[in-house]
Amino acid sequence: MYEDDAIAASGILGIATAERVDGQGKGVKELRFSFRDLDVYLPKLIRAGNRVAVCEPNQTGSGKRV
């Protein structure tokens, strides 16, 4: 999750956000967790009234992760 979504989910889940630098040198807040934790965190997000979409990392034809 990124930016406002990351900040909101951080409060719900009790997980700290991290900041990474995007391709333009701008700081971007993000919140990540392992798919192993999905069974715990997904119900918390839904009970808090959030709509959730789950996606998996993918690779491009060059083998680079997207």
C-alpha positions, 0 to 999 in steps of 0.5 A: 500500500502506498501514501494515504492508504499506507498511513490509514492501514498502518493505524488499523494494523499496528504496522509502521510505514516505511519510506522509499524513494521513487524514480523521481527522487521523491519519498513515498510512504509504503506499507508491506507485509508477507502473504503469510500474514494475509489471514490476520491482516485482511479481516482487520482491514475489511472489518474496519470498512475498507475495500481490499484488492490483492495482487502478486508481484509479476515479472516482465519479459526481461525477467525484471520484477515489476 
